[in-house]
Amino acid sequence: AQKITQTQPGMFVQEKEAVTLDCTYDTSDPSYGLFWYKQPSSGEMIFLIYQGSYDQQNATEGRYSLNFQKARKSANLVISASQLGDSAMYFCAMSSSNNAGNMLTFGGGTRLMVKP
Amino acid sequence: NAGVTQTPKFRILKIGQSMTLQCTQDMNHNYMYWYRQDPGMGLKLIYYSVGAGITDKGEVPNGYNVSRSTTEDFPLRLELAAPSQTSVYFCASSYSPRINTEAFFGQGTRLTVV
């Protein structure tokens, strides 16, 4: 069974500063993917970034980067230069090599609040 | 670009009532999913489908049914609503089962059972 753990229920960050959101995972699958989604107060799920278990380099997408440490089973999201619009819930999720579909296992989320 | 469309956006049901949450996608994706998100929690998989006519249970299927008669539509049926089914329901789709495939989510349906 897969499990995603996000240990920070809520975090504050000052505008323009960087912030790291923690995610640890547990799986017995040799091949897996890790996703981060943003959920603003409006409720939709917005895809941010993806990291594959065999990817050699950490993923980056604009101000988002993923600090992937495979041996520690962690996939932390780093947001650089925080903006007020970054205030939202953030979910870490995992997919596994399963031909029955790319089903996701989600963590409990971290609520990020950006202070002006 | 419609993507994944869910209706209704909000609904209040009385205990024991039934309803169908509609989900349709216009991206010709074979893979579709239903998740529920309880307050303050992450999403959990209810049912999924790998193509028209094929559905299977996810982590929390009890109290729900699904069908997939077309590639586009994947409705979720609640037969006897219970307060424990108060949640936000998300439909999602993807074009591939590969682990690196992004799932596209609908806007969600907020359901309250009273």
Interface residues (C-beta under 8 A of the other chain):
Chain A: I4 Q6 S31 Y32 G33 F35 Y37 G43 E44 M45 F47 Y50 G52 S53 F91 A93 S95 S96 S97 N98 N99 A100 G101 N102 M103 L104 T105 F106 G107 G108 G109
Chain B: Y31 Y33 Y35 G40 M41 G42 L43 K44 L45 Y48 S49 V50 D56 G58 V88 F90 A92 S94 S96 P97 R98 I99 N100 T101 E102 A103 F104 F105 Q107 G108 R110
